[in-house]
Amino acid sequence: MTIPLPASVDEALALLTRGNYVADRSLATALFLALKLKRPLFLEGEAGVGKTEIAKVLSETLGRRLLRLQCYEGLDASSAVYEWNYARQMMEIRLVEATGSREGGGQDRDTLAADLFSERFLVKRPLLQALEPDPAGPPVLLIDELDRTDEPFEAYLLEILSDYQVSIPEFGTVHAPEPPVVILTSNRTREIHDALKRRCFYHWVDYPSAAREREIVAVKAPQADARLAAQVVGFVQSLRGMDLYKAPGVAETLDWAQALVELDQLELEPSVINDTLGTLLKYQDDIARIQGSEAARILTQVKTELAATTAR
């Protein structure tokens, strides 16, 4: 049974909520329009703010297959779209040479050349799989961290994102009967070409406000004490205002909260912060800067602010 797409922004917001994703209305609006108009959604933002999670939530709540293409430098069509099973093709050629006919088919070698490039020898990668029909509905295609690829691969994506088709010289053109749900993400380590962006709806996924981040912790790490969660969020929010090499994302907030729960902490203490900063910060220079007196200062400030807020 195909689960229908949301018919309004409110339904899109409810869809994300059902998947335990705490979103603001602007994100739900961008998602609704992308789904309604069958356009790719390009999500840009710092690492760890929840861009990839959106595709996972859509797959789960819509009951669609998730196809994930993790991008990296040097990614090409053979890894992302398709390649031919050369080993199987060579075995087929040798079999014909040895027997003079095709295995089980009774065909002679005159038809071999054409049949070697039939679908049974085609190895389908995520982008090609995304164009195939599916009883549950078009799949969710996640093209993750597009900024890690080279510009030539971006150019290759233009045909797929424009017409939802792939041209295979030896085989023909494969066209999707219905467009997949496409989510592209970028951590903005480099700029993506305008030609690709024009084919997508765009949304910047920012760090959440303190209130929304506390809500995220409550949903994703419900075992954390409310006081501990508030202190964790306050501490992380303070770090994001500092000149660090890499500010912690929401993913690190959740990792830290869960780590503190495992250590049976009900509130933050300077010694515990020093022992667990590696869960929150990923560069030694950042850890060295925060450890010790700076961590104690930030914690005191956070606790003072929380106490003042509670007293109001």
N, C-alpha and C positions, 0 to 999 in steps of 0.2 A: 504494500500500500504506500503510495507516494504522499508524503507529508507536504501540504501546501506551503508556499512561501508567505511571509508576513504581508498583510494587506495594508498596513499603516506603520507609521513610525512607532506608535505605542506597541504594536505587535512585535516589531523588530526589537524594541527594548525588552519586552517580555520574553522574547526568544533567548536573548543573551542572559537574562536573569535566570531562566530555567537551566541554563548551562553553567550556573554559578559564576557568571562573568559580570562584574560590577562596571557598568558603562554609563557615560553621560549621554545626554540626548543628542548632542552633535554627532557622536559616533554612530548612534542608532539611526540617525537621519541619513548619514552617508551610506550605511549598510543597506537600509531600506531602498534607497534610490538605485544603488548598484544592483540589487536583486531584482527590483521592479523593471528596470530598463536593460537588464542583462548586460551590464558592463563590468569589467574587472574593477576591483577596489584596490587601490594602491595605498598601503599604510606605511608611513614613515615616522621614525622616532628613535629615541635612544634605545640601546639594547636593554632588554628586561622589563619593558613597560607593558607587555601583553599583546603584542601584534600577532605573533604566531598562534597564540591561544584562541584568537577569534575564529580562525579557520577550523581549529579542533572543535570548538563549541558548535559551529555551524554544522559540521559533519555529524556530531552527536545528536543535536536537537532536530535536524532535518532528516535524520536517518539516511544520510548519503555517504557513499564511500569517500574516504579522504586519500587523495594522491598528493604526496609531498615531494617536491623537487628542492633539495638542499643545494643552494648555489655555492660555487667555489671558483677560484681562478683557474682558467683553462677548461671550464665546462663546455662541452660541444654537443652536437646533435646526436652522436652515437651514445652518449650517456643520458641525454635529456629527452630525446625524441624517439629514435629507432636505430637499429643496426641489423645487419643480416647475420644469420647464424652460419658463419663461414665453415665451421667444423662440420656441421650437418650437411651443408652443400657439397663439401669435398667428399664426404662419405657417399653421398648420392651419386656423384660423378664416378667414383671408383666402382660402385656397384654396377652402374650401367656399362662401364668399360669391361667389367668382368663377366657380366651375364648377357649384355646386349639388350637388356630390357629393364624397365623400372620395377622396383619391388612392389609386388602385389597389384601393379597397375596395368601390366601388359603393354605399356607404351614403349616405343623405341626411342633411340637417342635424339631423333629429330625434334621431339617435343621437350627435351631436357632443358635446353637453354631458357625457354620461356617459363617453365615450371619452377626452375631454381629460384625465381624471384616472385613466387606466390606467397600467400599469407602464411602458410605453414612454416616458412623459413624466416619469417619476419619476427624479430625480437622487439617487442613494444615497450618503450620507456614511458615515464609518467605523462609527458605532454601528449603522446599519441594515445595512451590509455584514456586520457580525459576526454577524447573526442568520440569514444565508443558509446553506444546506447547502453543504458542500465535500467532494469525494471524499477529500481528504487528512485529513479530520477537522475539527472545529470550529476556527476560527482563534484566534490569540492576539490579544486586544484589549488594547492598552496605552493607558490614560487617564493621560497624563503631566502632572505638576505640577498636580493638581486644585486646589491651594490658590490658583492664579492666577485661577480663575473666580469668578463671583458666586454667591451662595447660591441664586438662582432656578434656575440650571443644575443645582446639586446636587439640587434637588427633582425636576427632570426626570429625573435618572438613577435615581430610586428605582424607577420602574416597570420600567426595563430591567434593573436589578440584582436586583430581586425576582422577576420572572416571565419575564425574558428575552424581552420583547415590546415593541413600539412601536405606539402607536395613531396612525393617520393619518386625520383626520376624513373626507377626501374619498375615501379608498381602503379603509380597514378596519384591522384589527389584524394586524401581522406578528409571528409567533411563531417562535422558533428551534426546530428539531426536536431539537437538542442544544445545551446551553449552551456558549458559547465559553469559552476560558481567559482570565479577566479579571485584569489586573494594574493597580492604581491606585497612583500615586506622589504624594507630597506632600513639599515641603521645609519644611513647617510655618511658612510666613510668616503663616498664619492657621489657626484651628482649623476642622476639617471637622465638619459637623453630626453629632450622635450617630445620627440616623435612618439616615444613609448608612453610618456605621461599623458599625452593628449588622448590616448585610447582608454584611459582609466578615469574613474572618479578618485579623488585624492582626499586623504585625511591624515592630519598630523596627530599622532598618539603621544600626548605629553605625560609628564609625571603627574600623578593625581594630587589633588589637594589633600591636606591632612585628614579631613573628615571622610573623604572617599577612600583613602588608603586604610583608615581604621575599619571601614566597612569591608574592604577587600580582605583584610586580615581576619575579620570575624567570620567571613564566608569560607575562606580557604584554609584557615588555621583556627577552627572554633575551639580547640582544646586550650588555646592560650588564654590566660586570665585577662580580663578586660583592662586592668591596671597595667599589666605587663605590655599588652598590645598598644595601649596609648603611649607608653614610654618608648617602646620600640619605634613607633611611627614618628614620634616627636624627635627622637635622636636621628633617624634617617633623614627626615625633612631638614634638620639642621645641617647635616653633612652635604646635602644637595646644594646648599647655599654657599659652600666653601669651594675654594679653587683646588679641587682634587683632580688627579689624572683620570679617574673613572668614578663618577658618582654612582652610588648603588641604585639599582632599579627596583621595581616592585618585586621581581623574582627574588632578589637578595633580601628584601624585607621579609618575605614569607619564609625563606630558608633560615633566616636568623631567628624569627619567632618560633619556628618549629624546633630549631636547635636548642633554644632556651627552655622550651617545654620539656625536651628530653633531659635537660640538666635540672629539672624540677625547680626552675626559677619562677617566683611569683612577681618579682620586680627586678629592674636593672640595678646592678651594683658595679662600681668601677673595676673590681678585679675580674668579674665575669665578662665585662666588655672587653678588657685587654686580652682575655683568653680566647674570645670567640670572634675577634675582628676579622679573622681570615674567612669567616662565613659571609661577612658583609662587604668587605673590600678585597679586591683581587690584585692589588699592586703593593709591593713592599714599601715603596716610598709613601703611599697613602697611609698604610698601617702605622709606619714609624711616626708619621706626623700626628696621628690621632691618639696613639697609645699614651697612657699615663695621664699627665696633668690636663691635657686638652680634652681627653675623654671625660675626665671627672668634671671639668668645667661645663662641657656641653650637657652632661647628665644633670648637674645642679640647675642649670638654666631650664632644661626641659621639665624637671620636677616642679620648679617654682612656677612656671607658666601653667602647668596642669593644675596645680593647687589653686592658683588664682582663678582659673576657669571654673573649677568645681565650687569655689566659694561664692561665685556670682549668683 
